[in-house]
Amino acid sequence: MRTFFFSLLTMLAAVAASAELPIESPEWQLDFDKHGIRIFTKDQPDSDFEAFKAEAVLNTPITNVIAVMANPNSCVEWVYGCRESWGLEEQGFGKRFAYSVNDLPWPVKDRDYVLEINTHKDQETGAIIMNMYAVDNKMPTKEEYVRVTVQETHYFFYEMPDNKTRMVWLQHTEPAGSIPSWLVNALIVDIPYKSMRALEEVANSEKYNGAVINYDQSGAIIGVKNKSVQ
């Protein structure tokens, strides 16, 4: 009987861990609304750290935005606090792995991640969706950082008229190690607000302007070609 209950609890924990953040829920509370960027937060079960949802219409084409996202080094260009990023492994454009380091205020140790990145186009809504999860055992930990192994991030990109892109960003992170929850929760507005403003600027730069998204015969995204890459 004890073995049965242990197995049941293990199974329920696995289900809870795999549950994705809902894009629509009455639990989302509007915390910030400025310059066209709205940020919502919600408590997470059994966690001291809140999740956030950020929404904005970016004044840049969706092709440019996806070109930024396809670059494994682009985190440092637009994500607030990202100080290092590079591709780790790729199994086609739809499934990739990347490593990144996030800067945190002293004396808190910086955090590093290995993320599995899954990208697809939803045939019903037309949205390009990126689902990212922290994974463990992909590379050794580093003494100078605390490795984050529990994180989920979801990007939804919708093509809009007049070369604009609607973006919805969902994220929840368990930052691991010793870190006050108030510090992490205080960054919940700063990170998406500053990052989305930077993303619009970066996506409009010469480096990404005029990018083309390539699809296979089934409509799956197989890559992005920048105009600057011949």
Buried (B, 14 or more C-beta within 10 A) or exposed (E): EEEEEEEEEEEEEEEEEEEEBEBEEEEBEEBBEEEEBBBBBBEBEEEBBBBBBBBBBBBBBBBBBBBBBBBBEBBBBBBBBBEBBEBBEEEEBBEBBBBBBBEBEEEBBBBBBBBBBBBBBEEEEEBBBBBBBBBEEBBEEEEEBBBBBBBBBBBBBBBBEEBBBBBBBBBBBBBBEEBEEEEBBEBBBEBBBBBBBBBBEBBBEEBBBEBEBEEEEEEBBEEBBBBEEE
